[in-house]
Amino acid sequence: MATNTAIRVRNLTHTVTSNTGDLTILKGINMEINESESVAIVGSSGSGKSTLLGLLAGLDVNTSGDIFLYDHNFSSQNEEQRALARGEYVGFVFQSFHLLPSLQAIENVMLPAELKGDKDARKKAEALLDKVGLSHRLTHYPNQLSGGEQQRVAIARAFASQPKILFADEPTGNLDEENGNLIIKLLFDLNKSQGTTLVMVTHDNELAKMCDRQLVMSAGQLTEKTL
Amino acid sequence: MSFTFRLMLRDIRSGDLITLLMALIISVSTVTSIGLFIDRLQLSFEQESANLLAADRLIRSDELISDDWKLEAQNLSLEQAERTSFTTMMFAKDSLQLSQISAVSNNYPLRGAYLVDDTLFGTGQSTTDSPKQGEVWVSSRLASLLNIDIGDEVEVGEAKLTVSRYLVRDPGSSTSAFAISPRAVMNIEDLAATNVIIPGSRVRYSLLLAGGRDTLAEYEAWVKPQLEDGQRWQTPAQRGERIGDTIGRAESFLLLAGTLAVVMSGVAMALASARFVKRHLMQVAILKTLGATPKLLTRVFAQQLFALLIVGALIGLGIGWGIQEIIASLLSSLVSSSLPEPSVDRLWLGAATGFISMLVFCLPLMMRLIKISPLSVLQPNAKIEQNTVFVYLIGFVGMYGLMCLYTNGFLLPSIMTVVIAGISLLVAGIGWLAFRLGRSLTSGATSGWQIGLASLYRRLVPNLFQLLVFTLIIMLTLILIGIKSSLIADWQQQLPEDAPNHYLFNVQASQIEQINDETTKLNIQKSDWFPMVRGRVTAVNEDTVQDLYPEERGEPELFERELNLTWSDTIGEGNELVSGDFSAEGLSVEQESAKEAKLSLGDELTINIGGNIVTLPITSIRTVDWGSMQPNFYLILPKSVLEDYPANFVSSLFISDDSAQPFYRVMSKFPTVSILNVGDILKQIQTIIGQLSQAIQLVLLCILSAGALVLLASVRSTLEERLEEGALLRVLGAKSSLVRQALFVEFGALGFFSGLIAAIGAEGCLYGLQVFIFNTEPSFHLSLWLFGPLIGVCVISTIGIFASRTVLKVPPMLLLRGL
């Protein structure tokens, strides 16, 4: 595999079983994403964007085909191995933030580093929260923060483990325009400063346009949108 | 600080682990407190009964007891004492009197105490001393018959002994009704000097033993195979069947109560675990996306559970110990005797309950938690891999195992399991029908009724589960209250305060009138006089007893010895006809003895009465209430058969403490009449019953408190959804009163139906328990049907509304954000 390829997908097919029978969501997808690239996956609701994102991040197992994340072939790995790979390479930002409600902002950000056994977790988390402008909110719980603030904590958490690839699922979907813009700026700034590969699912065309490439998901097929 | 520990501290701060810890503490402390308390009561009953035996165990023998047996007891470090009882003439001045004498060793009694007095016919003070060498203690009756006082000399055989005290009660005295002469106690060292025991004398030798349960059991196993005819191993339980029966029922009750506590603990743990898992599902999925491996998560949760178990078990054991100490001290202020210390080794039961509860209720759910797909963070509605049947099955089997462990048997746990399964079906059926009906009768959301009833049907499965939990707890409460009331009523009915406590024997027909006059003067209540003629059953139909039991072993009691025969025109108080017709001219046999001797109506018994043989067909079989303290007989013969034989008469009387002294003085005018005082045994029974009645009420209180906590936990487990709904309603403009009304309807309906189903279940269970476990008459409990639904509605809606009060007070925005 070329060293500058972060993600490589070959003949990816994914079928789920529902009450009405088998449903093929992804149909023979092939793609490559290079290191430090920013890629937007766009498409209508139910087209399979989030499913693809989940598979690329190793959150689920595909039905057939191969997904390589650096030298990890997720298709042949078990959950234990995939989790290790996620811990090593991957960061996430979700539409609904997914902060742990029982943890303070600082503790949420410390989690990924703590999982790696990093002794400087707190110091790093404080620096990241400072970067996202929340140094005054360290000990607040998620329900004491606004939506925009919660997403900023989530971004700080995503970068806490210094991931090589950041997956973002509709990161501005639950935010107003002002907060959305703030989040986008943060995301791209951090992406650039840390050299992270960014893979983002979004409905927001403006946001998609800011990415290096746009991939369109339609009826289980993926096509490159020519810019 | 390890990651596990940091996560745990954060979980503790958020309260999730605390809920689980509380459930564990409730489980461990309830089972511990009840287990320890029951243990103390059992020890106490054993001690009370041991007081009647004067020892923990006793070997009774018609022959001298082998030195080997004493040596073995010594080797096992058992305490031992000796008693030799015989009947002989006691001489004093110019009088002589046949007396029942016990010669005892210096350390007699090993358990209990003598009651002695320095005043003739005094009521006595307790002492654990025994007569010194050269001394004799005589009963006031014997002293008055011999006309002697303290300091006088008496002769027993060739030995001269000095009267040093009046004997009021001998702790190990025989209660055998028909060998009663006035009693005396002397030192066993003086026995040889009397020379009264010669080959062929009727002597009863007793070796008394005391020590730890295990050591006694070891000795029993060693000595029992060596026992020959005429030798018996006696335990306190055998000593007083009435006490044994009473204690047996109380133990059944306490065991049942304890088992119910185990069930409640299980429910509490299951609810808390389910809540913990539910609240952690998303957290684990997020941790997985952040790179937490299943192995790491398994280690984290295993360590958390282990730490929780250690902390919860230690706190639970401590609280359990404290609660039983409080119950015991409450009890000791209510009854005179104090309870023995609890055995520390009983604590394992509480710890095992904690461990098994964790293993069966918590672990399977935790495993499910670890298996959650990290994809749930992207698709919150993604199906969580779950094997619900497996989880329930493990919980059910675990609960059954815990009950078996607790009761040390299978019967009660099996009955309970079947009942719980039956109740589950009933709850599913009735609940589904009622909630569905409620929904179909209402539409719209303009009143609390409509919203409440709609909620019941919408959350059908969780509501049915909650209905089951409520039903079980209310049912268990009703059962315990029902049993408690009927047990206590039964005991009180059996032993009224004026139950006869003395028997008069060997009364001649000519003395009856005089004794009647004297007792009337003293205002003493007395039963009728029953004539008694001695006779022995020698044959059944054509077969002689020797032919039927050639080895003289295993003979039914009816054939074993000479019996007291009587005649009567009526069937007598406490007797009930089972079959045949009772008539003054028939032969009536007591049911249990007839069963033992395999006799039925029409069988002919041949009876030897004073050398004359009579053969009579059995015309009736009746039950006898041996607890009535009235004279009772195995055989009642036709008057025409017995009236020509010389009979003596028996009667029972109630003698109060005040009338005891004058009564004994009067009776000294009738030296041939034997008096048997069973007042001590009765008092002992009444003490135990008093203790038991108080004990089971306190245990009940303890269980009810645990039940209330479980109810609260159950309400809390579904609180979040209700809070969310309430908050939404308030956002949409609903008044607090509407939300409150909806909550009241929902909880009230749950309470009503759980109370109703609980009443059905409790009535059925009480019937089964009364008939099969407690052996009492089954009865219908109207109050259950009234109180069940009433308690259900009041308690559940109060707890529900109390637990949900935040929805009415806190601004809806805060609630919605916090969810």
Interface residues (C-beta under 8 A of the other chain):
Chain A: S50 L53 G54 A57 L59 D60 E79 E80 A83 L84 R86 G87 E88 V90 F92 F94 S96 H98 L100 P101 S102 L103 E107 L111 P112 E114 L115 K116 G117 N143 R157 S161 D169
Chain B: F3 R6 R10 D11 R13 S14 D16 M282 Q283 I286 L287 K288 T289 L290 G291 A292 T293 P294 K295 L296 S373 P374 L375 V377 L378 Q379 P380 R817 G818
